[in-house]
């Protein structure tokens, strides 16, 4: 990994923890996006706002499952750090040559109550195309917001 890429992922990780965030995206030592939003809403918002600018960036997140991994591949993100990473996300990152590192590797990402698999992870089960996944997750997120 290039020196600048290492600096980007380290900067993203540092901000994730120092500022109590849930997601930080860095490219060329510049913070492109940061949020404390939960679920994958932050990454969907970043994709909507930044589009192609995300290609080649580094992302640090608290929890990364297959849903987040599909979105990272869709956006062209090249490096990922997750505090908690699912095995399905790990496999997807490896298949798509996305460098990833994690603190804790888990079987599944659970919902906030920790009783069921996260709804986005359930939706990701049958998905393999990143572009299709983006549309599915964006629609699911809108449905969930309308129910709150």
C-alpha positions as a printed NumPy array, in Angstrom:
array([[  0.   ,   0.   ,   0.   ],
       [  1.303,   3.437,  -0.93 ],
       [  2.408,   5.843,   1.801],
       [ -0.429,   8.295,   1.092],
       [ -2.984,   5.458,   1.295],
       [ -1.58 ,   4.447,   4.692],
       [ -1.781,   8.064,   5.85 ],
       [ -5.389,   8.304,   4.62 ],
       [ -6.588,   5.218,   6.501],
       [ -4.718,   6.264,   9.65 ],
       [ -6.27 ,   9.753,   9.49 ],
       [ -9.738,   8.226,   8.982],
       [ -9.246,   5.883,  11.97 ],
       [ -7.92 ,   8.684,  14.183],
       [-10.946,  10.906,  13.469],
       [-13.368,   7.987,  13.881],
       [-12.181,   7.526,  17.461],
       [-11.174,  11.039,  18.52 ],
       [-14.438,  12.637,  17.382],
       [-16.751,   9.733,  18.32 ],
       [-17.935,   9.309,  14.723],
       [-19.431,   6.301,  12.956],
       [-17.911,   6.894,   9.508],
       [-14.973,   8.877,   8.108],
       [-13.816,   8.955,   4.469],
       [-10.386,  10.371,   3.546],
       [ -8.63 ,  10.821,   0.196],
       [ -5.243,  12.433,  -0.445],
       [ -4.997,  13.364,   3.259],
       [ -8.253,  15.374,   3.026],
       [-11.37 ,  14.416,   4.982],
       [-14.123,  14.095,   2.364],
       [-16.946,  13.01 ,   4.644],
       [-17.636,  12.346,   8.324],
       [-20.767,  11.486,  10.259],
       [-22.148,  10.073,  13.479],
       [-25.241,   8.667,  11.711],
       [-26.035,   5.006,  12.291],
       [-26.605,   2.124,   9.897],
       [-25.45 ,   2.69 ,   6.326],
       [-27.206,   6.024,   5.885],
       [-23.903,   7.914,   6.172],
       [-22.271,   6.028,   3.333],
       [-25.356,   6.351,   1.119],
       [-25.353,  10.108,   1.793],
       [-21.614,  10.278,   0.981],
       [-22.164,   8.424,  -2.313],
       [-25.029,  10.761,  -3.212],
       [-23.029,  13.877,  -2.324],
       [-19.565,  12.927,  -3.616],
       [-20.066,  10.288,  -6.315],
       [-16.925,   9.591,  -8.358],
       [-14.801,  11.62 ,  -5.914],
       [-14.91 ,   8.603,  -3.557],
       [-12.959,   6.414,  -5.999],
       [ -9.618,   5.489,  -4.433],
       [-10.511,   6.811,  -0.978],
       [-10.098,   5.253,   2.468],
       [-12.994,   4.624,   4.856],
       [-13.125,   3.975,   8.602],
       [-16.408,   2.705,  10.069],
       [-17.601,   1.313,  13.374],
       [-19.439,  -1.679,  11.852],
       [-18.97 ,  -3.106,   8.355],
       [-21.136,  -5.908,   7.055],
       [-21.782,  -7.172,   3.553],
       [-24.169,  -4.258,   2.849],
       [-21.482,  -1.668,   3.584],
       [-18.923,  -3.726,   1.643],
       [-21.171,  -3.754,  -1.447],
       [-21.532,   0.034,  -1.2  ],
       [-17.764,   0.475,  -0.821],
       [-17.168,  -1.579,  -3.966],
       [-19.873,   0.425,  -5.781],
       [-18.216,   3.719,  -4.768],
       [-14.677,   2.561,  -5.638],
       [-13.364,   2.86 ,  -2.068],
       [ -9.97 ,   1.129,  -1.898],
       [ -9.153,   0.839,   1.811],
       [-11.44 ,   0.063,   4.741],
       [-10.972,  -0.139,   8.484],
       [-13.847,  -1.455,  10.594],
       [-14.017,  -1.738,  14.333],
       [-16.352,  -4.714,  13.739],
       [-16.204,  -6.555,  10.398],
       [-18.42 ,  -9.43 ,   9.271],
       [-16.878, -12.46 ,   7.583],
       [-19.095, -11.869,   4.52 ],
       [-17.764,  -8.305,   4.215],
       [-14.214,  -9.584,   4.59 ],
       [-14.755, -12.07 ,   1.743],
       [-16.337,  -9.418,  -0.505],
       [-13.471,  -6.994,   0.125],
       [-10.956,  -9.722,  -0.702],
       [-12.794, -10.664,  -3.943],
       [-12.757,  -7.006,  -5.034],
       [ -9.167,  -6.193,  -4.017],
       [-10.177,  -3.733,  -1.302],
       [ -7.587,  -3.568,   1.484],
       [ -9.281,  -4.068,   4.836],
       [ -8.338,  -4.191,   8.471],
       [-10.503,  -4.677,  11.558],
       [-10.532,  -4.892,  15.305],
       [-13.145,  -7.669,  15.705],
       [-14.264, -10.216,  13.083],
       [-17.843, -11.498,  13.532],
       [-20.2  , -13.92 ,  11.817],
       [-23.061, -11.411,  11.355],
       [-23.872,  -7.751,  11.915],
       [-26.828,  -7.468,  14.266],
       [-29.555,  -4.834,  14.62 ],
       [-29.335,  -2.275,  17.454],
       [-31.234,  -4.595,  19.834],
       [-28.586,  -7.296,  19.171],
       [-31.358,  -9.888,  18.759],
       [-31.591, -10.19 ,  14.968],
       [-29.426,  -9.766,  11.904],
       [-29.404,  -6.13 ,  10.706],
       [-32.111,  -5.435,   8.088],
       [-29.493,  -4.235,   5.604],
       [-27.545,  -7.462,   6.088],
       [-30.719,  -9.48 ,   5.472],
       [-31.271,  -7.483,   2.273],
       [-27.634,  -8.041,   1.254],
       [-27.944, -11.844,   1.538],
       [-29.137, -12.343,  -2.028],
       [-27.216,  -9.463,  -3.591],
       [-23.924,  -9.589,  -5.448],
       [-24.066,  -6.624,  -7.855],
       [-22.879,  -3.403,  -6.153],
       [-24.955,  -1.097,  -8.418],
       [-28.18 ,  -3.038,  -7.723],
       [-27.277,  -3.128,  -4.022],
       [-27.034,   0.66 ,  -3.866],
       [-30.588,   1.036,  -5.216],
       [-31.946,  -1.667,  -2.873],
       [-30.297,  -0.18 ,   0.226],
       [-31.323,   3.372,  -0.628],
       [-34.941,   2.227,  -1.008],
       [-34.811,   0.252,   2.266],
       [-33.339,   3.243,   4.093],
       [-36.159,   5.496,   2.83 ],
       [-38.776,   2.921,   3.934],
       [-37.186,   2.705,   7.395],
       [-37.117,   6.504,   7.762],
       [-40.786,   6.767,   6.827],
       [-41.646,   4.256,   9.583],
       [-39.793,   6.148,  12.337]])
